[in-house]
Amino acid sequence: MNARKWDGAARRSADWDGLRRDPELWYNDGNCLVHLYGQGQSRRGPAFKIPMDALLQTNCRPLLDRFLAASPGSSPSSQCSSDDSYFGQSRERVCELYIPAPANVDRGEAFLYHTATRNFFAWIFGKSLVGVHLGGALVGLLNSMNEFRSPGEDNVQGIIDYMDEEGYADMRNAPDHALAILYFAEHFRFRDLWIDAFAHCTGMNERLIISPGFEFITRTTRALITRSRIEMDLRLDQCGERLSSFLSEDLADSHLGLSSAARAHLDKFRSFLQSYYVAKFGYYPPACENGRAAFPKHIYAQMCSEFHKLYEYMVDKSRNVGDTLPLAHSGGVCVLQNVQAFDQRHKYQPMEHPFPLLPETEDDAKPPANKRFSLIFKADKMKPDPRLVTLAHLVKATNVQDQSLLESTLVRAYRGFEKDCVFYPTKERNEKLSQTDARKVRWILVYTILQTLLSATLVPEEVRDTHNVPYNICVLTAGCPPWKERPYETLLRTQTDQMKLDFEAATTQSPADCEPFTPSEIKPDIDYFAITHARQDSETSSASTTSKKGTVRRALSTLGNMPELRHPKPQRASYHEILVHGYGNGTNNVCITARPATVSPEDSPRKVSSESGSSSMEDLSSRWSNTSFGGADSPLTSASNSRRGSDASVEASKKSIKNFLDRPMSALGLARTPSSVYSESVYSVDQMQPDPLQVKKTEQDFMKVTTEVMVEYEKTDEPIRNIHVAS
């Protein structure tokens, strides 16, 4: 059983074998020797040398009562009667602790027990933990703290502080730490800690499998992590698709009923946002990773921060969802109805303040009647520019008093957009819109975009570290954790009981975990190679006649599952050829086909078409036949090899071809009777071997057997030229 040392600060682990004498727990000025065996059972020597004062300061009284060796003439209980005696004598004498493993345990269980003991001392002195996996070491440490410390100590807070100091609680980009905290929190049912680790495990899902602690996580938790990751990826892709067009489909006419003027202003505001982000990022939508639609994590975060500040700049914090509808919101575009419909459609949590600040209307801005009459005789030059008045009303209907909002470039650009809308209004009559309705339209787009960005960036409130995280952790925790709340005290065990559970978990795995991963492969419907070799073992004791009938029956039954065969169509020559048997017409390649032999009426010949080229033939033969290229050569290979041989091998190749063509065929042409070319030990009568089949392809190319034959004639009185048939 291999143990590793988990260095939390360095974020790495290494093989560890320091149980005999741990240098990290060996202090030269220590006055307490710790032996990992019973007193008088071994002469191996102590494994740790530590100061006794540290044990007393951490209230390890139960540990001393059980394992402190008695001095001659006294008992451990008398030595432990007072802490003052320890402090007074700790520097004057050397104490010894003998901590043996439980009786009747094997070597592996004893090793786990001693590593748990070692980890308890490592916690006291702030050293790194060791163990098969970090999560099991943390669980064992809390059990040891509960067993070896005095009652009333806050061991949970003690181990939480220890994890922070050692760096185990920092799960950012650390799969080992995240799995360890998840295992620890699930074992003792710490909900907030479990959700924190669960979010990081979901973000690093593809890296968890290489961690030693992954196989110790329950199957239910693994399934939840995988499901949460898939859901998060789909949600991020959907957010990217919607934000690429600034919610053009979500705010289309089918979902948002607007007049033509309001629709034109909405498109104008979209164009402004498009131009802003093109100037900011260089292009929009930004480049996505791995062909996905989701934006990069930092783009989501940056856009969410900017739209949140724009929301804060425009929001009316004096009104909530449950308030009565203000008079200004009752006419024109209904803001509340549209944003609520959007939230319900996407199952978003509604915001607390769904209303924007609206500018004053002309009726609200009119002075009282008595003042109007007093000013009626004033000169017209004292009348302010109505555009400046409108712009002042727009600026007043914002939270401009919060100067921190003006630090956002999007907020400053939005103020410029409103100014342009006032000073450079549209000239189209059907596109004119009041400033109040225009503010409502802009608010609906800002609200819906912010809700979409929040769904892509908002992390659970239980997650502590959210900065400098390179992966997405915006997971949904509905239905998590997969257990009911329970006091952790009921889950505590003794170090001995925990040792047995850890040993069983480390040595016993489910069959699914033990089976190695084998990649899937595509195979033909009928594997003749496997079928033939299976028959060789199963049919040795059966009669040859029975074997032949069974093989033919199986071959006939499998014809329906074979790939569709396609034979080449005969091509009619455009001229009358003069053919010489065995030599062709002297110009084209020679194609030798098998002449059907005389067969019985119940037998029917099967045409075989082959394509030239050894590579294609080897590929099909390896998939469809049992012919071994390392064994005896077939007529095909003999004929092809003759081209590379001498002239003396030509006669042998022709003879081999002749023997191959003249031998009889069995039913359906699936097998031939053995000849001298094939080995009878492999290709016997009982083993009816199918020839390579031709699979239908999309292209019009077929396999054919070709050969190159050089024929020379003896000189006679009449001059005869050499005939060279090239393939």
N, C-alpha and C positions, 0 to 999 in steps of 0.2 A: 504494500500500500504506500503510494507516493504522497508525500506532504510537500507543500510549498509555503514559502514565506511571502506574505502579502505586505509589500511596502506601499502604504497608502499615499505618502507624500510624493514618492517617485512614480507612482502609478504603474508599477510593474511587480512581477512575482518571479521567484526563482526556486529551484529545488532546494529542499532543506533536509538536513540530516544531523541536527545538533542536539538530539535528545540525550546523548551520553554525557555531553558537557557543552552547554550553550554559552558561547562567549559573551552574548549580550546580557546575560543574567549572571555574570561572574564579576563581582566587585571585589577588588583586592582588600578593601577595608571592611568588607562584610563580616558579620559575626554570626550568621545563621546559615548552616549547611543543609541543603535540601537533597535528600536521597529518594530516588524513585523506586524504592523497594522496601520491604519490611526490615525491621532492625534484626541484624544477624543473618539475613538471607543472602547477602552478596557482599563481595569485597570490591565491587566496581568503583566505589567512591561517589562523592556527591555530584549531582548534575548542575546545581546552582549554588552560588554563594552570594547572599544578599544581606543588607542591613536589617536587623530585627526591628528597628524603629519604624520602618515603612509599614510593616505588618501591623504594628500597634496603632499607627496613625489612621490606617484605613479600617480599623475595627474588625480585624480578622480573628476574633476570639474563638469562634467555633473551630477554625483551622488549627489553632494552637492546642485547643483542648483535645483534639482527636489525634494529632500526629506528632506533637512535641515529645521528644525522647526524655524519659525521666532520668534525673541525676542520681547517682548512687545514694541510697538512703532517703529518697524523696519520691514523690509521684508527680505526674504532670499537673494534676488538679491543684496541688499545693503550690507549684511554681506559678500557676496562672491565677492565683488568688487575688493578686493586685497588680494593676498596670504600673503602679509606682515602682514595684520591685523589678519589673521588666526594664523600665527606663533607668533605674539605678544600677542594674547589673548588666545591661545590654552591652556596654562597652568593656566590661571586665571579663566576661566569659563567652564562650562560643556555644550557641544552641544548635541543635540538630533536629530536623524534621524528617521523618520516615513516612513517605506517602506511597504505599504499595498499590498495585492494581487489584481489583476485586479477585477473589478466589475463583477458580474453575473458569477462567476465560482464556481464549486462545491468544496467540501473539498479536493478531490484528486488533482485537478489542483492547488489549493492554496498551498498544501503541496509541489508540485514540484516547484512552483514559489519560495517559501521561501527557499527550499534547494539550488536552483540556486543562490539566494542572499547570503546565508550562504557560498557557495563555492567561491563566489567572494571575500569575506573577508578572507576566508581560503587561497586563493592565495596570498593576500596581506601580510599575516603574516606567510606564509610557513607552513600551516597545511594541514592535509589530507583531501581529498574530501569525500563527502557522496552522496549517490544516489542509485537508483534501480540497475543500473549497471554502471561500471566505464566509459565505452565509452560514455554513455549519459551524465555523469557528465562533462567529458572533452569537449564535444560539447557545452553544456550549459555554461561552463566557458568561452570559446572563444567568444561566443555571448555576454555574460555579459561584458567582457573586452572591446569589441568593442562599447557597448552601454554606459557604465559608465565611460570610460576614454576619455580624450581629444583627438581630431583628431590629426593624425600624429604619434601616438604611434605605435611602432612595436609590436603588440599584438601576432603575430605568434611566433616571437622569444621569447617573454616573456613566453608564455605557454610551448614552447619547453624547455627553461631553467628550468621552474618549474617542468616539468615531469622528467628531469634529476636529479634535486635536491631531489625530493620525491621518486625516484626509479621506477616510472611508465614506464620509457623508457627502463628499463632493462627487456627484455622479455624472457630471458633465463630460461627455465624450469618454466615459470609462465604463465599458460593459461589465467588467468584473465587479465593480462597486455597485452598479445598478442592480445586477442580479443578486448580489449578496444582501443588499438592503431589502430588496423585494422578498427574498426567502426569509430573512429575519422578521420583517413586518408581518408576513403572512403566518409565520409560525406562532407568533404571540398576538396576532390580530390587532396591530396598530394601524388604524385606518389611514390617518393623514400621512404617515410615513410610507404606507403601501402605495397610495396614489402618487406620491412624489416619485417613488422608484418606478412605478408603472408607466408614467409619462416618459421617462428617459428610456426605459426598455422598449417602448413603442417606437420612439424615434430612432433607436439603434437596432431595430429588429433584425436586419440582415447581418449584423455582426455578433449577435448573441450566441449563435450556434458554435462558435469557436471558443467560447469561454468555458472553463471547467465547471462552472456552477450551473450551466444551462440544463444539464440532464437531471439535476436535482429539483428543478421547478416542476410543479404539478402540471398535469396535462390540461386541466381547466384553465390555469393561468396562462399557459402557452397559447391556448386557443383564443383567450381574450386579447392577448398581445397581438396576435396575427390579425384578428378581426378588427381591432382598433386601428392598426396600421393601414389596412385596406380601406376602411371607412375614412380615415384622415386623408389618404392619398386621393380618393375619389372626391372628397369635399374640396381639397385644394385645387384639383383640376377644374372642378365646376366654378370655383371662384375666379380662377384665371380666365376661363372662357367668358364669364360675365363681365369681368373688369376690362377685358380687351376691347370691348365696344362700349364701356361705361353703361352697362345694363340696358342696352338698346332693346333686347327681347323682353326683359322683365318689366320695362316701362313702356311697352308697345301699346297700341290702341286696345288690344284685347285685355290688358290689365289696368291701364291707366287712361281714363276718359278725359281728354283735354281738347280744348278748342284748337282751331288751326293756328291762332296766334300764340297760344301757350305751347303748342307742339313746336312751332318755329323757334320760340325762345329756348325751349329745352335742347333742341339741336344746336343752337348757338352756344349754349353753355357747355355742351359736350365738346364742341370744337375748341372752345377755350381751354378745357382741361387737356384735350389731346395736344394742343400746341404747347401747353405748359410742360407736360411730361416729355415731349419730344425734345424741348430745349434742355430739360434737366438730365435725361438719361441718354440723349442722342438718338433714340428711336423708341417708339411705343407701338404695340406692346413690347415689353422687354424680352430678350432671348430666354427661352425656357430650357430646362435641363433634361437631357435624355429623351428628347422628343415629346415631353409631357406638356400639358397646357398650363400647369401651375407655374406661377412666378417664383423666382428665387426667394428664399426666406427673408433676406435683408430688404428686398423690394417691397414685400408685403408689410414688413415692419415700418419702413420709411413712409409708405403711403398711408398706413393706418395712423401714424403719428401726425401727419399733416392734416388729414381729414378730421381727426379728432379735435385738433386746434381750430379748424374751420367751423366745426360743429359748436365748439365752445364760444366762438366769436358770434354766431348767429342765434344761439338757443335762447329761449325765454325760460329762465329757471324759476319764474314765479308761478308757473302753471304746470300741473302734473296731468297724468292720464285721466284720473278720476274727476278732475275739475269740469265744471260746466263749460260748454263751448263758448269762447269769447265772441263778441259781436263781429269783430274784424275777420274771424275765421268762418263765420256762418255763410258768407256769400262767396261766389266765385269758385276757385279751386278748393276742394275740401282736403285739408292736409291730413287730419286725423284718420279719416276713412282710408286714404290711400296708403299711409305708412302702416296702419294696422293690417290691412290686407296683405301687404308685402311680408310682414313678420309672420303672419299665419301661414302664408304659402310656403315659406322656407323654414318654419318652425324656429324662428329666432326669438330670443328673449327681448321683449319690448324695452325700449329705453325709458328712463324715468321721466324725461322731459321731451315730449314729441312735438312741441310747438316752437316756431321761430319767432323772433322779434319782428314786428311788422312796422313799416313807416306810417306816419300819420297821413290820413287822406285829406283831400282838399276841404272837405266839410269840417273835419276836425281842426284844420289849420286856420279857418276863417275867424277873424276877431268878432267880438260881440257887435250887436247892431249899433249901439250908441257910439262905439269907437269907429265904426265904418262911416257914420255920418260926420264925425269930427275930422276924418282924414280925407273926405271926398274932394276937398278943394285944394289938396296938396298937389304939387307938380308931379307929372308923370315920371320925371327923371329920378325921383326919390324911390320909385318902385324897384325892388331888387329883381335880379334876373331869376325867372322862375326855375331855370335849370339848377341854379345854385341852391335855391330853396329845396328843390326835390332831393338834391345830393345831401344837403344838410339833414333832411329827414331820414334818408337811408343810413347815414353815419350815426345818427342818434339812435336808430333802431338796431344797435349792435352793442356788444360788450367791449367797446373800445377802451373802457377804463382799465381793463386788464392789459397792461403794456407787454406782458410776457407773450401774449398771443400774437403780437405784431412781429415777434422774432421769426415766425414761420414765413417762409417765402411764398407758400400757397395763400396765406391770409393776405399778404401784401398784394399779390397778383389778383386776388379776388376783389380787393378794394378798387384796383385799377379797372377791372372788368365792369363793376357797377358804375364807375365814373364814365366809362365809354358808353354804357347803355343810356346814360342820362344826356350826355353832350352830343352823342352821335346815334340818335335813335333810328330805327328802321323807317324807311319812307313808304313801305308797302302798307296800304290802309288795312288790309285783312290780317296783318301781322302786328298791329299796334296792341299793346298790352299795358295795363296799369302797373305801377311799380309794386303795388301790394301783391297782385297775382304773380308778377314776375319773381318776387321774393319767395312766394310759396312754391313755385315751380323749381327754383334753384334749391330750396330747402329739401324738397322731396328727393332730388338726385343726391344731395349731400348725405342725407339720412340713410338712404338705401345703400350707397357706396360704403359708408362707414360700417353699417351692419354686416355687409359682405366681408369687409376687411377684418372686422372683429372675429368673424367665424374662422378666418384663416390665421389669426395671430393670438387669440385669447387662450391662455393656458389655465389649467385648474388653479384655484387659489391655494391649494395644498402644496404646490410646487414652490420650493424655496429659491433655487438658483435658476434664473431665467436669462441672465445676461451671458454673453460669450458662449452660447449654445449653437453649434453649427448645423443642427438638424431641427426639424419641426417637432414641437411637443404640444401642439394645440389639440390634445386628445379630448374625446368626450368620455365622461366617467359614469354615464347612466348604466345602472346595473352592476356597478363596481363598489366595493370589492366583492368577490364571490363567496362571502361567508357572513354570518351574523355576528354582531358585537358580543364580546364575551370578556370578562375580567381576565387579565393576563396571569393573575396569580393561579388560576385554575389550570394553566398550561405549563407551569414550571415543573421541572423534573429534577431529580438528583443527577449528579454527574455520572453515576453508574447506569441509571436508566437511559440517559441520553446517549451514553456510549454504545449501548446495545442497539438503539435505533439508528445511530449514525453508521454503525458497522453493517447493519442489514441494508441500509440504503446505498452504501458504497460498494457492497459485494453483490447485491441482487438487483438486477435490472429487468424491465419488462422485455418480452421478445421483440417488440417493435423497436426498442432502443438498441438491442444487441445486433439486429440484422444490419449488415452493411448496406449502404446505399448503392444500388446498381442502376445505372442509367437505362432508360427504356430504349429498345431498338425495334425497327420495323422488320418483320419477317414475312415471307410468303405464306399463303394460306396452307400450303403443304410443304413440310420440310422433309424431302425424300432422304436426305442424309441421316436425320434422326430416326426416320421410320425404318430404314434398312438396317441400321445398326441395332435397333431394338429387336428387329426380327431375327437377327443372327443369334441373339441370346435366348429368345423365347421359342424358336422353331427347330432347334437342334434335335429334339426328341420326337418331333412329329414326322409323319410320312411325307414323302416328296409330293405325292398327288394331292393330299390335303392342303399342303402349303401352297401349291400352285393355284388351286381353286380359291383359297382365301385371299391370296394376293391379287388375283384378277378381280375378285368381288370388291375388294377395297379400292382398287384402281378405278373400277367403274363407278363406285359410289362417290368418288372425289372429283369426277370430271366436271360436275356442276359447279364446284368451287374454284376451278382453275381459272386463271386469267384468260381473257378472250384471245384466241389465236387468229392470226391473220396471215394468210398465205399470199405470196406475190401473184399478181395477175399476169397471165401469160402475155408476152408482148410479141406481136407479129412483126416479123422483119419486113422491111420495105423492098427487099430484093430476095431472089432465090439463092439460098446458101448451098454451097457444096460442102458437106460435112464428112469428115473422116472419123470413124469411130475411135474414141480415145484421144483425138487431137483437136477437135473442133473445126472451125473454118479457117484457122490460121491467122485471124486478125483480132478476134475478141478473146476475152479471158475464158478459160475452160471451166465450166461448172459441172461437176460430177454429181449426179443424183442417183439415189438408190433405185434400182429397177425392182419392182415388186416381184417377189418370188411366187411360185405356185403355192397357194394356200388353200385351206379347206373352205367350203362355202360359208361356214359360220365366222371365219376370220375376215377382217377388213383391214386393208393397209392404211397406215397413217403417214401423210406427207410430212417431211421435215425440211424446213428451209433454214439455211445457215448463212451467215454473213462473214465475209472475209475479215481477217484481222484477229490476231491471237489474243489481244487484250479483251475484246468483247466476248470472245468465246470462253476465255478463262473466267470472266465475270459471271456469265450465265451458267457455266458448268459448275462453278462453286456453289451457286444457289439452288440449282435444280437437279443436280445429279450427284452420285456418290463417287465419281471418278476422282482419284487422287492424282495430282500432278507429280507427286513424288514416286508413284508406282510405275506400272508398265504403261508404255505409250499406247495411245489409241491410234486408229488409222489416221485420224486427222492430224495428230501431232507427228506421226511418222511422215506423212506426206509433206507437212510444212517444214520439217527438219531436213528433208531431202534437198531442198533448195540451197542449203548451206553446206551440204556434203559433197562428196566427189561424184564422178560419173558412175563409179561402181555401185553406189547406193541407189541409183535410179531403178535398177531392175528389182532390188529388194522392196523398194517402196511400191512399185507397180504390183508386185505379187501380193503385198500386204493389202493393197486396195482391192485387188480382185477377190481375195479371200473374204474381205469384209463385205463386199457387195453380193457375193454369191451365197452367203450363208442364209438359211431360212429365218423367217420372222415368226414370233409368237402372236397371240391374239392382240388385236388393236395396234400391233407394232410397238407395244410398250417395252418389250425386251427381246433380245436376240439370243440365240443359242451360243454357248461359249465357243470361242475360236482360239487359235494359238496366240492371237495378239493379246487377249485378256487373260488374267490369272483366274483359273477355275476355282481356286480357293475362295475368291471374293465374289466373282460373278458366276455363280452356279445356276443350274436350271431353276432351283427353288427361289432364287432371288431375281425376280423379274424387274430389271432396271430400266426406268424410262430414260429416253434420250433427252438432251436439252430442248426445252420448249422455247418458242419465240413469243415474246410478250408484245402485244400491240402497242405501238408508239404513236406519238402525234405526228412524227415525221414519216415520210415515205421511204424508209430505209429498212432493208431486210438482210438477214444473215445468209450467206451462201458459202459453200465449201469450194475453194479454188486451189489450184495447184499449178506449179510450173514444171513442165515436162520437156526435157531436151531429147529429141529423137534423132539419131544419125543412121543413115542407110549406107550399105556397102556400095562401092562403086561398081557399076555395070557398064554395058555398052552405051546405054542411054544416060545422059547427064541428069541427075536428080539433085536439086538443091536441098540444103538442110532446112528443116522446118523448125522454127523457134516460136513456141507458144508462150507468150509473156502473160503473167498474171498481174 
